Amino acid sequence: MRPPVSAPRSAAPWAAVALLAVLLLLVIVRLPWAGDLGMHAATIERLRHSLVRPRDPLVDADAPSPYYSPWMLVLGCLARATGLSVFVVLRLAALAGLVLLATGVRRYVRTLSTHPAAPALAVLSLVLLWGTVLINWSGFLSLNSLALTVSYPSVVALGLAFHHWAWLTRSLRAPAGWDVWLGLGALWAVILLCHQFTGVVATLGALAAVLAARPPRAQWPRLAASAALGLLVLWLWPYYDFFALFTAGGDLEEVHRALYDHFPGRYWLVLLGVAALAARWRRDRRDPLVLFFALGALVCAAGFACGHYSWGRALPAALIPA
């Protein structure tokens, strides 16, 4: 009898994921000083000294800052309670972020496929199927970006987003109580507070899940309550005015113009995923991944057309499902 070939085929992707995990663990040990690492370190130090009225982490001013997110508050409390060096705390944050991301991807993929190798293949696609021109932005899952931002709040926010999509998908498929829906709303708000751009991606993914599920009218009040609680948490967050961010940062557009530069070189490998999405669309016109991709692509295209280049930070909403 010929030996089955399914086991080796399933094991190979997991072996590649294990190698990828080792590489990222080595990055955490090294913790390269790049990008906003110093800013996040300063945020933790401010919270170490005062949880009630931390001063702005960028300048010596008594002012609110969007860097004071729920996740940074947790890290600040950890630093205060243990006395650990800020860079040890950031390494622990990186480990937690990777665990959240890995488990979140697995849970979400399991709502879409039961194939044994599906989660591993999804991880490899998310990290490797980008392009041949490097991109380095927080909230993006390319290997280069992930390695340089692994200790940032954006990685935790992405991990929570995958968990949110998985939880929401299951709640839409089977009856769920009010506590579940309220928990989903609170989690949505936490993601937005931790990293606003990733929060937009999480919102588009959640919207795609709802549109794909076509929930009955009996579920609408619970969906509304979930959204209302999320908005309430955003409004009550004491460290900064979340809704004021919509009218702040006029300089963001020029900074983010670079997201649209070298577009084919940065993202051409994603076309492999787009081809797979086309096949899914032929089978189901309301496929959640197809809707997710369409929403993300629409936001990014609108940003380019209108000159709102910061909307390009929603690109992961098109790249993740592809």
Secondary structure as a PSIPRED ss2 file (coil, helix, strand):
# PSIPRED VFORMAT (PSIPRED V4.0)

   1 M C   1.000  0.000  0.000
   2 R C   1.000  0.000  0.000
   3 P C   1.000  0.000  0.000
   4 P C   1.000  0.000  0.000
   5 V C   1.000  0.000  0.000
   6 S H   0.000  1.000  0.000
   7 A H   0.000  1.000  0.000
   8 P H   0.000  1.000  0.000
   9 R H   0.000  1.000  0.000
  10 S H   0.000  1.000  0.000
  11 A H   0.000  1.000  0.000
  12 A H   0.000  1.000  0.000
  13 P H   0.000  1.000  0.000
  14 W H   0.000  1.000  0.000
  15 A H   0.000  1.000  0.000
  16 A H   0.000  1.000  0.000
  17 V H   0.000  1.000  0.000
  18 A H   0.000  1.000  0.000
  19 L H   0.000  1.000  0.000
  20 L H   0.000  1.000  0.000
  21 A H   0.000  1.000  0.000
  22 V H   0.000  1.000  0.000
  23 L H   0.000  1.000  0.000
  24 L H   0.000  1.000  0.000
  25 L H   0.000  1.000  0.000
  26 L H   0.000  1.000  0.000
  27 V H   0.000  1.000  0.000
  28 I H   0.000  1.000  0.000
  29 V H   0.000  1.000  0.000
  30 R H   0.000  1.000  0.000
  31 L C   1.000  0.000  0.000
  32 P C   1.000  0.000  0.000
  33 W C   1.000  0.000  0.000
  34 A C   1.000  0.000  0.000
  35 G C   1.000  0.000  0.000
  36 D C   1.000  0.000  0.000
  37 L H   0.000  1.000  0.000
  38 G H   0.000  1.000  0.000
  39 M H   0.000  1.000  0.000
  40 H H   0.000  1.000  0.000
  41 A H   0.000  1.000  0.000
  42 A H   0.000  1.000  0.000
  43 T H   0.000  1.000  0.000
  44 I H   0.000  1.000  0.000
  45 E H   0.000  1.000  0.000
  46 R H   0.000  1.000  0.000
  47 L H   0.000  1.000  0.000
  48 R H   0.000  1.000  0.000
  49 H H   0.000  1.000  0.000
  50 S C   1.000  0.000  0.000
  51 L C   1.000  0.000  0.000
  52 V C   1.000  0.000  0.000
  53 R C   1.000  0.000  0.000
  54 P C   1.000  0.000  0.000
  55 R C   1.000  0.000  0.000
  56 D C   1.000  0.000  0.000
  57 P C   1.000  0.000  0.000
  58 L C   1.000  0.000  0.000
  59 V C   1.000  0.000  0.000
  60 D C   1.000  0.000  0.000
  61 A C   1.000  0.000  0.000
  62 D C   1.000  0.000  0.000
  63 A C   1.000  0.000  0.000
  64 P C   1.000  0.000  0.000
  65 S C   1.000  0.000  0.000
  66 P C   1.000  0.000  0.000
  67 Y C   1.000  0.000  0.000
  68 Y C   1.000  0.000  0.000
  69 S C   1.000  0.000  0.000
  70 P H   0.000  1.000  0.000
  71 W H   0.000  1.000  0.000
  72 M H   0.000  1.000  0.000
  73 L H   0.000  1.000  0.000
  74 V H   0.000  1.000  0.000
  75 L H   0.000  1.000  0.000
  76 G H   0.000  1.000  0.000
  77 C H   0.000  1.000  0.000
  78 L H   0.000  1.000  0.000
  79 A H   0.000  1.000  0.000
  80 R H   0.000  1.000  0.000
  81 A H   0.000  1.000  0.000
  82 T H   0.000  1.000  0.000
  83 G C   1.000  0.000  0.000
  84 L C   1.000  0.000  0.000
  85 S C   1.000  0.000  0.000
  86 V H   0.000  1.000  0.000
  87 F H   0.000  1.000  0.000
  88 V H   0.000  1.000  0.000
  89 V H   0.000  1.000  0.000
  90 L H   0.000  1.000  0.000
  91 R H   0.000  1.000  0.000
  92 L H   0.000  1.000  0.000
  93 A H   0.000  1.000  0.000
  94 A H   0.000  1.000  0.000
  95 L H   0.000  1.000  0.000
  96 A H   0.000  1.000  0.000
  97 G H   0.000  1.000  0.000
  98 L H   0.000  1.000  0.000
  99 V H   0.000  1.000  0.000
 100 L H   0.000  1.000  0.000
 101 L H   0.000  1.000  0.000
 102 A H   0.000  1.000  0.000
 103 T H   0.000  1.000  0.000
 104 G H   0.000  1.000  0.000
 105 V H   0.000  1.000  0.000
 106 R H   0.000  1.000  0.000
 107 R H   0.000  1.000  0.000
 108 Y H   0.000  1.000  0.000
 109 V H   0.000  1.000  0.000
 110 R H   0.000  1.000  0.000
 111 T C   1.000  0.000  0.000
 112 L C   1.000  0.000  0.000
 113 S C   1.000  0.000  0.000
 114 T C   1.000  0.000  0.000
 115 H C   1.000  0.000  0.000
 116 P C   1.000  0.000  0.000
 117 A C   1.000  0.000  0.000
 118 A H   0.000  1.000  0.000
 119 P H   0.000  1.000  0.000
 120 A H   0.000  1.000  0.000
 121 L H   0.000  1.000  0.000
 122 A H   0.000  1.000  0.000
 123 V H   0.000  1.000  0.000
 124 L H   0.000  1.000  0.000
 125 S H   0.000  1.000  0.000
 126 L H   0.000  1.000  0.000
 127 V H   0.000  1.000  0.000
 128 L H   0.000  1.000  0.000
 129 L C   1.000  0.000  0.000
 130 W C   1.000  0.000  0.000
 131 G C   1.000  0.000  0.000
 132 T C   1.000  0.000  0.000
 133 V C   1.000  0.000  0.000
 134 L C   1.000  0.000  0.000
 135 I C   1.000  0.000  0.000
 136 N C   1.000  0.000  0.000
 137 W C   1.000  0.000  0.000
 138 S C   1.000  0.000  0.000
 139 G C   1.000  0.000  0.000
 140 F C   1.000  0.000  0.000
 141 L C   1.000  0.000  0.000
 142 S C   1.000  0.000  0.000
 143 L H   0.000  1.000  0.000
 144 N H   0.000  1.000  0.000
 145 S H   0.000  1.000  0.000
 146 L H   0.000  1.000  0.000
 147 A H   0.000  1.000  0.000
 148 L H   0.000  1.000  0.000
 149 T C   1.000  0.000  0.000
 150 V C   1.000  0.000  0.000
 151 S C   1.000  0.000  0.000
 152 Y C   1.000  0.000  0.000
 153 P H   0.000  1.000  0.000
 154 S H   0.000  1.000  0.000
 155 V H   0.000  1.000  0.000
 156 V H   0.000  1.000  0.000
 157 A H   0.000  1.000  0.000
 158 L H   0.000  1.000  0.000
 159 G H   0.000  1.000  0.000
 160 L H   0.000  1.000  0.000
 161 A H   0.000  1.000  0.000
 162 F H   0.000  1.000  0.000
 163 H H   0.000  1.000  0.000
 164 H H   0.000  1.000  0.000
 165 W H   0.000  1.000  0.000
 166 A H   0.000  1.000  0.000
 167 W H   0.000  1.000  0.000
 168 L H   0.000  1.000  0.000
 169 T H   0.000  1.000  0.000
 170 R H   0.000  1.000  0.000
 171 S H   0.000  1.000  0.000
 172 L H   0.000  1.000  0.000
 173 R H   0.000  1.000  0.000
 174 A C   1.000  0.000  0.000
 175 P C   1.000  0.000  0.000
 176 A C   1.000  0.000  0.000
 177 G C   1.000  0.000  0.000
 178 W H   0.000  1.000  0.000
 179 D H   0.000  1.000  0.000
 180 V H   0.000  1.000  0.000
 181 W H   0.000  1.000  0.000
 182 L H   0.000  1.000  0.000
 183 G H   0.000  1.000  0.000
 184 L H   0.000  1.000  0.000
 185 G H   0.000  1.000  0.000
 186 A H   0.000  1.000  0.000
 187 L H   0.000  1.000  0.000
 188 W H   0.000  1.000  0.000
 189 A H   0.000  1.000  0.000
 190 V H   0.000  1.000  0.000
 191 I H   0.000  1.000  0.000
 192 L H   0.000  1.000  0.000
 193 L H   0.000  1.000  0.000
 194 C H   0.000  1.000  0.000
 195 H C   1.000  0.000  0.000
 196 Q H   0.000  1.000  0.000
 197 F H   0.000  1.000  0.000
 198 T H   0.000  1.000  0.000
 199 G H   0.000  1.000  0.000
 200 V H   0.000  1.000  0.000
 201 V H   0.000  1.000  0.000
 202 A H   0.000  1.000  0.000
 203 T H   0.000  1.000  0.000
 204 L H   0.000  1.000  0.000
 205 G H   0.000  1.000  0.000
 206 A H   0.000  1.000  0.000
 207 L H   0.000  1.000  0.000
 208 A H   0.000  1.000  0.000
 209 A H   0.000  1.000  0.000
 210 V H   0.000  1.000  0.000
 211 L H   0.000  1.000  0.000
 212 A H   0.000  1.000  0.000
 213 A H   0.000  1.000  0.000
 214 R C   1.000  0.000  0.000
 215 P C   1.000  0.000  0.000
 216 P C   1.000  0.000  0.000
 217 R H   0.000  1.000  0.000
 218 A H   0.000  1.000  0.000
 219 Q H   0.000  1.000  0.000
 220 W H   0.000  1.000  0.000
 221 P H   0.000  1.000  0.000
 222 R H   0.000  1.000  0.000
 223 L H   0.000  1.000  0.000
 224 A H   0.000  1.000  0.000
 225 A H   0.000  1.000  0.000
 226 S H   0.000  1.000  0.000
 227 A H   0.000  1.000  0.000
 228 A H   0.000  1.000  0.000
 229 L H   0.000  1.000  0.000
 230 G H   0.000  1.000  0.000
 231 L H   0.000  1.000  0.000
 232 L H   0.000  1.000  0.000
 233 V H   0.000  1.000  0.000
 234 L H   0.000  1.000  0.000
 235 W H   0.000  1.000  0.000
 236 L H   0.000  1.000  0.000
 237 W C   1.000  0.000  0.000
 238 P C   1.000  0.000  0.000
 239 Y C   1.000  0.000  0.000
 240 Y C   1.000  0.000  0.000
 241 D C   1.000  0.000  0.000
 242 F H   0.000  1.000  0.000
 243 F H   0.000  1.000  0.000
 244 A H   0.000  1.000  0.000
 245 L H   0.000  1.000  0.000
 246 F H   0.000  1.000  0.000
 247 T H   0.000  1.000  0.000
 248 A C   1.000  0.000  0.000
 249 G C   1.000  0.000  0.000
 250 G C   1.000  0.000  0.000
 251 D C   1.000  0.000  0.000
 252 L H   0.000  1.000  0.000
 253 E H   0.000  1.000  0.000
 254 E H   0.000  1.000  0.000
 255 V H   0.000  1.000  0.000
 256 H H   0.000  1.000  0.000
 257 R H   0.000  1.000  0.000
 258 A H   0.000  1.000  0.000
 259 L H   0.000  1.000  0.000
 260 Y H   0.000  1.000  0.000
 261 D C   1.000  0.000  0.000
 262 H C   1.000  0.000  0.000
 263 F H   0.000  1.000  0.000
 264 P H   0.000  1.000  0.000
 265 G H   0.000  1.000  0.000
 266 R H   0.000  1.000  0.000
 267 Y H   0.000  1.000  0.000
 268 W C   1.000  0.000  0.000
 269 L C   1.000  0.000  0.000
 270 V H   0.000  1.000  0.000
 271 L H   0.000  1.000  0.000
 272 L H   0.000  1.000  0.000
 273 G H   0.000  1.000  0.000
 274 V H   0.000  1.000  0.000
 275 A H   0.000  1.000  0.000
 276 A H   0.000  1.000  0.000
 277 L H   0.000  1.000  0.000
 278 A H   0.000  1.000  0.000
 279 A H   0.000  1.000  0.000
 280 R H   0.000  1.000  0.000
 281 W H   0.000  1.000  0.000
 282 R H   0.000  1.000  0.000
 283 R H   0.000  1.000  0.000
 284 D C   1.000  0.000  0.000
 285 R C   1.000  0.000  0.000
 286 R C   1.000  0.000  0.000
 287 D C   1.000  0.000  0.000
 288 P H   0.000  1.000  0.000
 289 L H   0.000  1.000  0.000
 290 V H   0.000  1.000  0.000
 291 L H   0.000  1.000  0.000
 292 F H   0.000  1.000  0.000
 293 F H   0.000  1.000  0.000
 294 A H   0.000  1.000  0.000
 295 L H   0.000  1.000  0.000
 296 G H   0.000  1.000  0.000
 297 A H   0.000  1.000  0.000
 298 L H   0.000  1.000  0.000
 299 V H   0.000  1.000  0.000
 300 C H   0.000  1.000  0.000
 301 A H   0.000  1.000  0.000
 302 A H   0.000  1.000  0.000
 303 G H   0.000  1.000  0.000
 304 F H   0.000  1.000  0.000
 305 A H   0.000  1.000  0.000
 306 C H   0.000  1.000  0.000
 307 G C   1.000  0.000  0.000
 308 H C   1.000  0.000  0.000
 309 Y H   0.000  1.000  0.000
 310 S H   0.000  1.000  0.000
 311 W H   0.000  1.000  0.000
 312 G H   0.000  1.000  0.000
 313 R H   0.000  1.000  0.000
 314 A H   0.000  1.000  0.000
 315 L C   1.000  0.000  0.000
 316 P H   0.000  1.000  0.000
 317 A H   0.000  1.000  0.000
 318 A H   0.000  1.000  0.000
 319 L H   0.000  1.000  0.000
 320 I C   1.000  0.000  0.000
 321 P C   1.000  0.000  0.000
 322 A C   1.000  0.000  0.000
